[in-house]
Amino acid sequence: MIRSAPTLETERLILREFRKDDLDAQAATLGDEEVMRHIGGKPINREDSWRRLMSGVGSWTLIGMGPWAVEVKADGRMVGHCGFFHFERAMEPSIIGEPEMGWIFDRSVHGQGIAFEACSAALDWAEREIAAESYPAIIGLENTASMKLAERLGFVRQPDAIYRDAPIGFFRRPGKL
């Protein structure tokens, strides 16, 4: 089993394991009201950003998958993360045990194709290493930008799911596209 995030490279990006010095960038992104508007509804403080960073690193050790820190090659900035998770979500329909894909990117790179490039590389890796029948993703109902990204990545909208007693957009990408 994979115990740490493998390094992936694209034309403009490096997807790599999180490092301790990523905290400032992580906290800035997760602390941005606009970024977090559709992901829990409120910014996350530095302490909780640190917890998320550490849990992302630990996810690789526990389940052989997790998030990558996404770094721009040109300037070395960490601009977000994407990857695969087992969050044990209490939702209907259940996706427990499936490799759920998720992503969060800094507002400074929205609209530049960075998220698509990073997520495409992550999905290529998943096809080789996880080879799941499909990959679920949940997206806030008003997060049209993420929904468009999901569809561009090959995810197909399903009937809305129920998560934390509220409807949420549910997408599924077939494996081996």
C-alpha positions in Angstrom: 0.0 0.0 0.0 1.1 3.5 -0.7 2.2 5.3 2.5 2.7 8.8 1.2 1.6 11.0 -1.6 3.5 10.2 -4.8 4.7 13.2 -6.7 2.9 13.9 -10.0 3.8 16.5 -12.5 1.8 18.3 -15.2 2.8 21.1 -17.6 2.3 23.8 -15.0 2.0 21.9 -11.7 3.5 19.6 -9.1 1.1 17.5 -7.1 3.0 16.5 -3.9 2.8 15.5 -0.3 1.9 18.3 2.1 4.8 19.9 4.0 4.8 21.7 7.3 5.6 25.0 5.5 2.3 24.7 3.5 0.3 25.8 6.5 0.3 29.6 5.6 -1.0 28.9 2.1 -3.5 26.3 3.4 -4.8 28.6 6.1 -5.1 31.5 3.6 -7.2 29.4 1.2 -9.3 27.7 3.8 -9.7 31.0 5.6 -11.1 32.8 2.5 -14.9 33.3 2.8 -15.4 33.2 -0.9 -13.5 29.9 -1.3 -15.3 28.3 1.7 -18.8 29.7 0.9 -19.9 26.3 -0.6 -17.7 24.1 1.5 -19.3 24.2 5.0 -20.3 27.8 4.6 -17.7 29.5 6.7 -13.9 30.1 6.7 -11.7 27.7 8.7 -9.2 29.1 11.1 -5.4 28.4 11.2 -5.7 25.7 13.8 -8.3 23.8 11.9 -6.4 24.3 8.7 -3.4 22.6 10.4 -5.6 19.7 11.4 -6.8 19.3 7.9 -3.3 19.4 6.5 -2.1 16.7 9.0 -5.1 14.5 8.4 -4.4 14.7 4.7 -0.9 13.5 5.3 -2.1 10.7 7.6 -4.8 9.6 5.1 -2.0 8.3 2.8 -0.6 6.2 5.6 -4.0 4.8 6.8 -5.8 4.1 3.5 -3.2 4.5 0.7 -4.8 7.6 -0.8 -5.5 11.2 0.2 -4.9 14.8 -1.0 -2.0 16.2 -2.9 -0.8 19.8 -2.2 -0.9 21.5 -5.6 2.1 23.7 -6.4 2.6 26.0 -9.3 6.0 25.2 -11.0 6.6 28.8 -12.1 6.7 30.3 -8.6 6.5 27.4 -6.1 3.2 28.6 -4.6 0.9 26.0 -3.1 -2.5 27.0 -4.5 -4.8 24.2 -3.2 -5.3 20.5 -3.0 -7.1 17.7 -4.6 -7.3 14.0 -4.1 -9.3 11.0 -2.9 -10.8 10.4 0.5 -12.7 8.0 2.7 -14.5 10.4 5.0 -17.0 7.9 6.4 -19.8 10.3 5.5 -23.2 9.6 6.9 -25.1 10.4 3.7 -27.7 9.0 1.5 -26.8 7.3 -0.8 -23.9 5.9 1.1 -20.4 6.2 -0.5 -18.6 4.7 2.5 -15.6 2.7 1.2 -15.5 4.4 -2.2 -12.7 6.8 -3.2 -14.5 10.1 -3.0 -12.8 12.9 -5.0 -12.5 16.4 -3.7 -10.7 19.6 -4.4 -10.2 23.1 -3.0 -8.2 25.8 -4.8 -7.2 29.3 -3.9 -9.2 32.1 -5.4 -6.1 33.5 -7.1 -6.1 30.5 -9.6 -9.8 30.2 -10.2 -10.6 30.4 -13.9 -7.1 29.4 -15.1 -7.6 25.7 -15.7 -5.3 24.9 -12.7 -8.0 22.8 -10.9 -8.8 20.9 -14.1 -5.1 20.2 -14.8 -4.5 19.0 -11.2 -7.6 16.9 -10.9 -7.0 15.3 -14.3 -3.5 14.2 -13.1 -5.0 12.9 -9.9 -7.7 10.9 -11.8 -5.0 9.5 -14.1 -3.1 8.3 -11.1 -6.3 6.8 -9.6 -7.1 4.9 -12.7 -3.6 3.2 -12.4 -3.5 2.8 -8.7 -7.0 2.5 -7.3 -8.9 1.3 -10.4 -12.3 1.8 -8.8 -15.5 1.1 -10.7 -16.4 4.8 -10.1 -15.5 7.9 -8.1 -18.1 9.9 -6.3 -18.0 13.6 -5.5 -20.3 15.8 -3.6 -20.7 19.5 -4.4 -22.7 22.3 -2.8 -25.8 23.0 -4.8 -24.9 26.6 -5.5 -21.3 25.8 -6.4 -21.7 26.0 -10.2 -18.0 26.4 -10.8 -17.2 23.1 -9.1 -20.1 21.4 -10.9 -18.8 22.6 -14.2 -15.3 21.3 -13.3 -16.7 17.9 -12.2 -18.6 17.6 -15.5 -15.5 18.6 -17.5 -13.6 15.9 -15.6 -16.1 13.2 -16.7 -18.3 13.2 -13.6 -22.1 12.7 -14.2 -24.7 14.4 -12.1 -26.8 12.0 -10.1 -30.0 12.7 -8.1 -29.1 14.9 -5.2 -27.8 13.2 -2.1 -28.7 14.0 1.5 -25.7 15.0 3.7 -26.1 16.6 7.2 -29.9 16.7 6.7 -29.7 18.8 3.6 -29.6 18.1 -0.2 -26.2 18.2 -1.9 -25.1 17.8 -5.5 -24.0 14.2 -6.1 -21.7 13.3 -9.0 -20.1 10.1 -10.1 -17.3 9.5 -12.5 -17.1 6.0 -14.1 -13.7 4.3 -13.7 -11.5 3.6 -16.7 -12.6 6.5 -18.9 
